[in-house]
Amino acid sequence: MPEIDFQALRNGQRRALAKAITLIESSHPSHRKQAAALLERCLPHSGQSLRIGISGVPGVGKSTFIEAFGLFLIGLGKRVGVLAVDPSSPLHGGSILGDKTRMERLSREDHAFIRPSPAGRSLGGVANRTREAILVAESAGFDVILVETVGVGQSEYEVHSMTDLFLVLMQPGAGGELQGIKKGILELADLIVVNKADGDAERLASQSV
């Protein structure tokens, strides 16, 4: 793989950032040394961003919420990086990587970067190199890093250890008393957002809270 233009990365050029993440996600033996050297250069420039993990069951509206939230942050003058983790097939290992297509408006913004990555065999809702991808995005000068997890359910808490704020999306009326007792990732959540709380679902949303 060609050398990463580190100055372009530091200047926030999205092409350079995409190439850098591709490098650190590569499992090819010849890329690992190059990736380690890149991460070593990125480390002094990381740690200045707000990291927000966003989780929730499939269909709760994570991508829609992230697009709206990302546009709001850009309106405040922030640069927003989105690291979206897509589930991988247990049979052939492939991923659709379709999150970016559900954030069409955000993807057109000059101050936004969206990177879908396959979960592979990694558990906990994130990809094998999500933590490293966060460091690289931070070194590119993004003010807020949003990490969207796979959306597998209650055991999806790995992102909690990678972020400053862990947000869980829920649907109105989701879960009964038993589900509330089980809690799972809700015990680790810093914020719980009831999404799709409009129309007839507004009353159920208040009960969910």
C-alpha positions as semicolon CSV with decimal commas, in nm:
position;residue;x (nm);y (nm);z (nm)
1;M;0,000;0,000;0,000
2;P;0,134;0,351;-0,086
3;E;0,256;0,569;0,200
4;I;-0,012;0,776;0,372
5;D;0,028;1,152;0,323
6;F;0,042;1,238;0,693
7;Q;0,025;1,613;0,641
8;A;-0,289;1,570;0,429
9;L;-0,432;1,356;0,709
10;R;-0,350;1,623;0,968
11;N;-0,515;1,882;0,744
12;G;-0,836;1,679;0,758
13;Q;-0,843;1,567;0,396
14;R;-1,105;1,295;0,376
15;R;-0,928;1,094;0,107
16;A;-0,617;1,070;0,323
17;L;-0,828;0,972;0,625
18;A;-1,009;0,701;0,427
19;K;-0,676;0,557;0,309
20;A;-0,539;0,565;0,663
21;I;-0,836;0,373;0,804
22;T;-0,812;0,121;0,518
23;L;-0,449;0,066;0,615
24;I;-0,514;0,009;0,985
25;E;-0,807;-0,224;0,907
26;S;-0,598;-0,435;0,671
27;S;-0,502;-0,780;0,795
28;H;-0,228;-0,820;0,535
29;P;0,102;-0,892;0,713
30;S;0,292;-0,637;0,503
31;H;0,056;-0,360;0,617
32;R;0,078;-0,417;0,993
33;K;0,418;-0,250;1,040
34;Q;0,311;0,046;0,827
35;A;-0,013;0,076;1,026
36;A;0,173;0,066;1,358
37;A;0,406;0,345;1,243
38;L;0,108;0,556;1,134
39;L;-0,069;0,510;1,467
40;E;0,248;0,611;1,652
41;R;0,250;0,938;1,456
42;C;-0,122;0,992;1,520
43;L;-0,112;0,938;1,897
44;P;0,027;1,282;1,994
45;H;-0,255;1,445;1,798
46;S;-0,539;1,237;1,945
47;G;-0,753;1,275;2,255
48;Q;-0,893;1,619;2,176
49;S;-1,225;1,507;2,026
50;L;-1,554;1,426;2,195
51;R;-1,620;1,055;2,139
52;I;-1,985;0,947;2,142
53;G;-2,091;0,583;2,113
54;I;-2,441;0,523;1,978
55;S;-2,611;0,187;2,022
56;G;-2,956;0,037;1,989
57;V;-3,141;-0,259;1,842
58;P;-3,172;-0,290;1,462
59;G;-3,446;-0,068;1,322
60;V;-3,445;0,182;1,609
61;G;-3,323;0,457;1,375
62;K;-2,954;0,493;1,459
63;S;-2,850;0,613;1,114
64;T;-3,138;0,860;1,090
65;F;-3,059;0,995;1,436
66;I;-2,687;1,023;1,358
67;E;-2,754;1,216;1,038
68;A;-2,980;1,465;1,217
69;F;-2,739;1,496;1,511
70;G;-2,439;1,531;1,279
71;L;-2,605;1,809;1,079
72;F;-2,690;1,984;1,407
73;L;-2,327;1,967;1,521
74;I;-2,202;2,097;1,186
75;G;-2,444;2,386;1,226
76;L;-2,259;2,467;1,548
77;G;-1,932;2,483;1,357
78;K;-1,806;2,133;1,444
79;R;-1,633;1,880;1,220
80;V;-1,801;1,542;1,257
81;G;-1,659;1,197;1,192
82;V;-1,891;0,894;1,181
83;L;-1,751;0,544;1,223
84;A;-2,037;0,306;1,145
85;V;-1,998;-0,066;1,212
86;D;-2,201;-0,300;0,991
87;P;-2,278;-0,664;1,075
88;S;-2,091;-0,933;0,883
89;S;-2,247;-1,251;0,751
90;P;-2,156;-1,555;0,963
91;L;-2,159;-1,765;0,643
92;H;-1,943;-1,574;0,396
93;G;-1,812;-1,286;0,609
94;G;-1,938;-1,010;0,380
95;S;-2,101;-0,682;0,487
96;I;-2,339;-0,452;0,299
97;L;-2,177;-0,136;0,444
98;G;-2,495;0,057;0,368
99;D;-2,495;0,307;0,655
100;K;-2,353;0,586;0,440
101;T;-2,643;0,558;0,195
102;R;-2,884;0,624;0,482
103;M;-2,700;0,946;0,569
104;E;-2,716;1,107;0,225
105;R;-2,738;1,468;0,344
106;L;-2,462;1,430;0,600
107;S;-2,233;1,257;0,350
108;R;-2,248;1,564;0,124
109;E;-2,127;1,798;0,398
110;D;-1,768;1,921;0,367
111;H;-1,723;1,906;0,744
112;A;-1,840;1,544;0,776
113;F;-1,668;1,211;0,722
114;I;-1,857;0,880;0,721
115;R;-1,674;0,549;0,725
116;P;-1,865;0,217;0,732
117;S;-1,661;-0,082;0,847
118;P;-1,748;-0,452;0,876
119;A;-1,774;-0,602;1,223
120;G;-1,611;-0,923;1,103
121;R;-1,584;-1,174;1,387
122;S;-1,551;-0,903;1,650
123;L;-1,809;-0,912;1,930
124;G;-1,945;-0,625;2,136
125;G;-2,093;-0,425;1,848
126;V;-1,769;-0,275;1,713
127;A;-1,504;-0,373;1,458
128;N;-1,157;-0,507;1,534
129;R;-0,991;-0,173;1,463
130;T;-1,257;0,074;1,577
131;R;-1,039;0,209;1,858
132;E;-0,752;0,274;1,616
133;A;-0,989;0,433;1,362
134;I;-1,100;0,676;1,635
135;L;-0,738;0,779;1,696
136;V;-0,678;0,840;1,326
137;A;-0,999;1,044;1,290
138;E;-0,898;1,253;1,591
139;S;-0,557;1,323;1,442
140;A;-0,739;1,451;1,130
141;G;-0,894;1,724;1,343
142;F;-1,254;1,609;1,379
143;D;-1,419;1,770;1,680
144;V;-1,679;1,498;1,741
145;I;-1,645;1,126;1,662
146;L;-1,973;0,932;1,647
147;V;-1,934;0,553;1,668
148;E;-2,243;0,365;1,550
149;T;-2,249;0,005;1,670
150;V;-2,386;-0,298;1,490
151;G;-2,711;-0,301;1,685
152;V;-2,712;-0,657;1,814
153;G;-2,873;-0,613;2,153
154;Q;-2,790;-0,623;2,522
155;S;-2,427;-0,737;2,506
156;E;-2,320;-0,449;2,282
157;Y;-2,114;-0,261;2,537
158;E;-1,757;-0,268;2,402
159;V;-1,798;0,084;2,263
160;H;-1,853;0,210;2,619
161;S;-1,482;0,170;2,693
162;M;-1,383;0,362;2,378
163;T;-1,599;0,672;2,414
164;D;-1,661;0,967;2,644
165;L;-2,039;0,942;2,618
166;F;-2,246;0,627;2,560
167;L;-2,590;0,689;2,413
168;V;-2,856;0,419;2,370
169;L;-3,153;0,465;2,137
170;M;-3,483;0,301;2,225
171;Q;-3,822;0,279;2,057
172;P;-4,138;0,396;2,234
173;G;-4,278;0,120;2,455
174;A;-3,979;-0,105;2,392
175;G;-3,944;-0,389;2,641
176;G;-4,156;-0,488;2,934
177;E;-4,080;-0,517;3,304
178;L;-3,860;-0,824;3,254
179;Q;-3,660;-0,642;2,986
180;G;-3,615;-0,351;3,225
181;I;-3,486;-0,583;3,496
182;K;-3,234;-0,739;3,256
183;K;-3,111;-0,394;3,150
184;G;-2,788;-0,509;2,982
185;I;-2,630;-0,211;2,804
186;L;-2,877;0,028;2,968
187;E;-2,676;0,002;3,290
188;L;-2,378;0,155;3,109
189;A;-2,569;0,421;2,915
190;D;-2,495;0,786;2,992
191;L;-2,798;0,895;2,789
192;I;-3,110;0,709;2,678
193;V;-3,288;0,861;2,378
194;V;-3,640;0,750;2,291
195;N;-3,651;0,777;1,912
196;K;-3,955;0,789;1,680
197;A;-4,154;0,946;1,966
198;D;-4,417;1,122;1,758
199;G;-4,783;1,074;1,671
200;D;-4,948;0,782;1,848
201;A;-4,611;0,674;1,988
202;E;-4,573;0,988;2,200
203;R;-4,766;0,839;2,494
204;L;-4,563;0,517;2,478
205;A;-4,246;0,726;2,475
206;S;-4,334;0,889;2,806
207;Q;-4,400;0,544;2,955
208;S;-4,062;0,421;2,828
209;V;-3,885;0,700;3,013
